[in-house]
């Protein structure tokens, strides 16, 4: 299964040249949390239990769950790769279209994977995967509906990587016994290079995941930065407000270019264009990189521009 992703700026530079690219292909916050100087110990010593405990406390407060339901991991991708090993391979139902890494990781681990557009059709699966809100179209399901699904599958995985601005969608406050929730840190806080994410689940499930991940799976700098950033609620509030307004602005610009909004989240928008390749090339000539999908010749995804200058460049490119 092909693992296509955004962020492939090498391709953009090879095709169109230039260095001053605005990468809107990933859905990562382009106004990252400002990282202060870190303690020397975070760089020079193995990660300490107290550093991890501090991060867990802040993360649990942010997610709205008990601290013993939180496990920091080396990015949400690390959790996606570990999850197939929790159970013996069987029948997995994976939401589609959605983030392709889930199906690819399960297939590589020997699971029989079926792609389904409706979570209600996943009943009876040994493992079901739902991304909420969904990437790339922003479809969403209330926690109550996912809790009902959990009772009808062997294990439920809910990927909430884009749920930070939408706590009303999160299942974290009442995690069913057979459910694992995945949360990203890098997307909302704009620090994807830190490679930090979280698995939320009952303590026995997290113990099994910790065993798979091995010791010191999260670096000292990631533990320290994550704890400080997640405690900064003013930054979080400002980020949510900015992306709410900027996302609406982007929808208006796209409509003026005769693109139809299919959906999206606070961190990205998805548009139906007459020709996705032509639309991507149009933006790329202004050194703005976007995301196409190999299974659609019309859909184009754009992250949210981070500054006035970036917004002006996007508006000019869409008018051109």
C-alpha positions in Angstrom: 0.0 0.0 0.0 1.5 3.4 -1.1 2.2 5.7 1.8 1.8 9.1 0.3 2.2 12.1 2.6 2.3 15.9 2.5 5.5 17.8 3.2 7.5 16.6 0.2 9.1 20.0 -0.5 12.0 18.3 -2.3 9.6 17.4 -5.1 8.2 21.0 -5.2 11.7 22.5 -5.5 12.8 19.9 -8.1 9.8 20.7 -10.3 9.5 24.5 -9.8 12.7 25.7 -8.2 13.0 28.4 -5.6 13.6 28.3 -1.8 10.9 30.6 -0.3 8.2 28.0 -0.2 5.0 28.2 1.9 4.3 24.6 2.8 0.5 24.2 3.1 0.6 20.5 2.3 0.7 19.1 5.8 -2.0 20.6 8.0 0.6 21.7 10.6 0.2 25.0 12.4 2.4 27.5 10.7 2.5 29.7 13.9 4.4 27.3 16.2 4.6 27.6 19.9 7.8 29.6 20.6 10.3 27.3 22.2 12.4 28.9 25.0 15.9 27.9 26.0 15.8 24.4 27.5 17.5 23.0 30.6 21.0 21.5 29.9 19.8 18.3 31.5 17.1 17.8 28.9 19.9 17.5 26.3 22.6 15.7 28.3 20.8 13.1 30.5 18.5 10.2 29.7 14.9 11.3 30.1 13.8 11.2 33.8 10.6 9.8 35.2 9.7 13.2 36.7 10.0 14.9 33.3 7.7 12.4 31.8 5.3 12.7 34.8 5.1 16.5 34.3 4.3 16.1 30.6 1.6 13.4 31.5 0.0 15.7 34.0 -0.2 18.6 31.6 -1.4 16.4 28.7 -4.1 14.7 30.9 -5.4 18.2 31.9 -5.5 19.2 28.3 -7.2 16.0 27.1 -9.6 15.8 30.1 -8.6 12.3 31.2 -6.8 10.8 34.2 -3.0 10.8 34.1 -2.8 7.0 34.2 -4.7 7.0 30.8 -1.9 8.9 29.0 1.3 7.5 27.4 3.7 9.9 25.6 5.2 8.3 22.4 7.6 9.3 19.7 4.9 10.9 17.6 1.5 9.6 16.7 3.1 7.5 13.9 5.0 5.5 16.5 1.6 4.6 18.1 0.1 3.7 14.7 3.0 1.3 14.1 2.8 -0.2 17.5 -1.0 -0.8 17.6 -1.1 -3.7 15.2 1.1 -5.7 17.7 -1.4 -5.4 20.6 -3.6 -8.2 19.2 -3.3 -11.2 17.0 -3.9 -10.2 13.4 -7.5 -10.6 12.3 -10.0 -8.5 10.4 -9.5 -4.7 10.5 -12.0 -2.1 9.3 -10.4 1.3 8.5 -12.1 4.5 7.6 -11.7 5.6 4.0 -10.7 8.0 2.5 -8.6 8.9 5.5 -5.0 8.9 6.7 -3.3 6.1 4.8 -0.8 5.1 7.5 -3.3 3.2 9.5 -4.2 0.7 6.7 -0.5 0.4 5.6 0.7 -0.4 9.1 -2.0 -3.0 9.7 -1.4 -4.6 6.3 2.3 -4.8 7.0 1.6 -6.6 10.3 -0.6 -9.2 8.7 -4.1 -7.8 9.3 -6.8 -8.3 6.7 -7.8 -4.7 6.0 -11.2 -3.5 4.6 -11.7 0.2 3.8 -15.1 1.5 4.7 -16.6 5.0 4.4 -19.1 4.6 7.2 -18.1 3.6 10.8 -21.5 2.0 11.3 -20.5 -0.7 8.8 -17.4 -1.6 11.0 -19.5 -3.6 13.5 -18.0 -7.1 14.0 -14.5 -6.2 13.1 -11.6 -7.4 15.3 -10.2 -3.9 15.1 -11.8 -0.7 13.8 -10.0 2.6 13.0 -11.8 5.9 12.8 -10.1 9.3 12.4 -12.1 12.0 14.1 -12.2 14.7 12.8 -11.2 12.9 9.6 -8.2 13.7 7.4 -8.6 14.9 4.7 -12.4 15.8 4.5 -13.1 16.8 8.1 -16.0 14.4 8.7 -16.7 14.0 12.4 -18.6 11.7 14.7 -19.9 12.5 18.2 -18.2 10.6 21.1 -21.5 8.8 21.9 -21.6 7.2 18.5 -18.0 6.0 18.7 -18.6 4.6 22.2 -21.5 2.6 20.8 -19.2 1.3 18.0 -16.6 0.3 20.6 -19.1 -2.1 22.1 -19.5 -3.9 18.8 -15.8 -4.4 17.8 -12.8 -6.2 19.3 -10.7 -3.0 19.6 -11.5 0.5 18.6 -8.7 3.0 17.6 -9.7 6.6 17.3 -7.2 8.9 15.8 -7.8 12.4 17.2 -4.7 14.0 15.7 -6.7 17.1 14.6 -9.1 17.3 17.6 -7.2 19.8 19.8 -9.5 22.7 18.8 -12.5 20.4 19.1 -12.7 18.9 22.7 -16.4 18.2 22.1 -15.4 15.5 19.6 -13.0 13.7 21.9 -13.6 10.4 23.5 -10.9 11.1 26.1 -13.2 11.9 29.0 -14.8 8.4 28.9 -12.5 6.0 27.2 -14.1 2.5 26.7 -12.1 -0.4 27.9 -11.2 -1.7 24.4 -10.4 1.7 22.9 -7.1 3.5 22.1 -7.1 7.2 21.3 -4.2 8.7 19.4 -3.3 12.4 19.8 -0.7 14.4 17.9 1.4 17.1 19.5 3.2 18.5 16.5 0.2 19.5 14.4 -1.6 21.9 16.8 1.5 23.3 18.5 3.3 23.4 15.1 6.4 21.5 16.3 6.2 18.4 14.1 10.0 17.9 14.2 9.8 17.2 17.9 8.2 13.8 17.1 5.8 13.7 20.1 2.4 12.2 20.4 0.2 10.4 22.8 -1.8 7.2 23.2 -4.8 7.4 25.6 -6.2 4.2 26.9 -6.8 2.1 30.0 -3.6 1.5 32.1 -3.3 -2.2 31.1 -3.4 -1.3 27.4 -0.8 1.5 27.9 1.4 -1.0 29.8 1.4 -3.2 26.7 2.2 -0.3 24.4 5.0 0.9 26.6 6.5 -2.5 26.4 6.4 -2.4 22.6 7.8 1.1 22.5 10.7 0.3 24.8 12.6 2.5 27.2 13.3 6.2 26.6 11.1 6.3 23.5 10.5 10.1 24.0 13.5 12.4 24.1 14.3 14.7 27.0 13.8 17.9 25.0 10.4 16.6 23.7 9.3 15.9 27.3 10.3 19.4 28.5 8.9 21.3 25.5 5.7 19.3 25.4 4.9 20.0 29.1 5.6 23.8 28.8 3.6 24.1 25.6 0.5 22.2 26.8 0.4 24.4 29.9 0.2 27.5 27.7 -3.5 27.8 27.4 -3.3 31.4 26.1 -1.4 30.2 23.1 -3.9 27.4 22.6 -6.9 29.9 22.7 -5.2 32.3 20.3 -4.4 29.5 17.9 -8.0 28.3 17.9 -9.4 31.7 17.2 -6.8 32.5 14.5 -7.4 29.3 12.6 -11.2 29.6 12.9 -11.0 33.0 11.2 -8.2 32.2 8.7 -10.0 29.0 7.6 -13.1 31.0 6.8 -10.9 33.5 4.9 -9.3 30.6 2.9 -12.7 29.2 2.0 -13.7 32.6 0.6 -10.6 32.9 -1.5 -11.1 29.3 -2.8 -14.7 30.1 -3.7 -13.6 33.1 -5.7 -11.4 30.7 -7.7 -14.5 28.5 -8.3 -13.3 25.8 -5.9 -15.9 24.0 -3.8 -15.2 23.4 -0.1 -15.6 19.7 0.7 -14.7 20.1 4.3 -11.8 20.3 6.7 -10.7 21.1 10.2 -9.2 24.1 12.0 -5.8 23.2 10.5 -6.6 22.4 6.9 -9.3 22.8 4.3 -10.2 20.5 1.4 -11.5 21.7 -1.9 -12.9 20.1 -5.0 -11.2 21.7 -8.0 -11.8 21.2 -11.8 -8.3 19.6 -12.0 -6.2 19.0 -8.9 -2.9 18.7 -10.7 -3.5 22.0 -12.5 -4.6 23.6 -9.3 -1.5 22.4 -7.5 0.7 23.7 -10.3 -1.0 27.0 -10.2 -0.2 27.5 -6.5 3.3 26.0 -7.0 4.2 28.7 -9.5 3.8 31.1 -6.6 5.9 28.7 -4.4 2.9 27.5 -2.4 2.9 23.7 -1.9 -0.4 21.9 -1.5 -1.5 18.3 -1.2 -3.0 16.1 -3.9 -4.3 12.6 -3.5 -3.5 9.7 -5.8 -7.1 8.4 -5.6 -8.7 11.7 -6.6 -8.2 14.0 -9.7 -10.2 16.8 -8.1 -9.4 17.1 -4.4 -6.8 19.5 -3.1 -5.9 20.1 0.5 -4.5 23.3 1.9 -3.2 24.1 5.3 -3.9 27.4 6.9 -1.5 30.3 6.0 0.3 31.6 9.1 0.9 35.2 8.4 -0.5 38.2 6.5 2.3 37.8 3.9 1.4 34.2 3.4 -2.3 35.0 3.1 -1.5 37.7 0.5 0.6 35.3 -1.6 -2.2 32.7 -1.5 -4.8 35.2 -2.5 -2.7 36.5 -5.4 -2.0 32.9 -6.6 -5.7 32.1 -6.5 -6.6 35.2 -8.5 -3.9 34.6 -11.1 
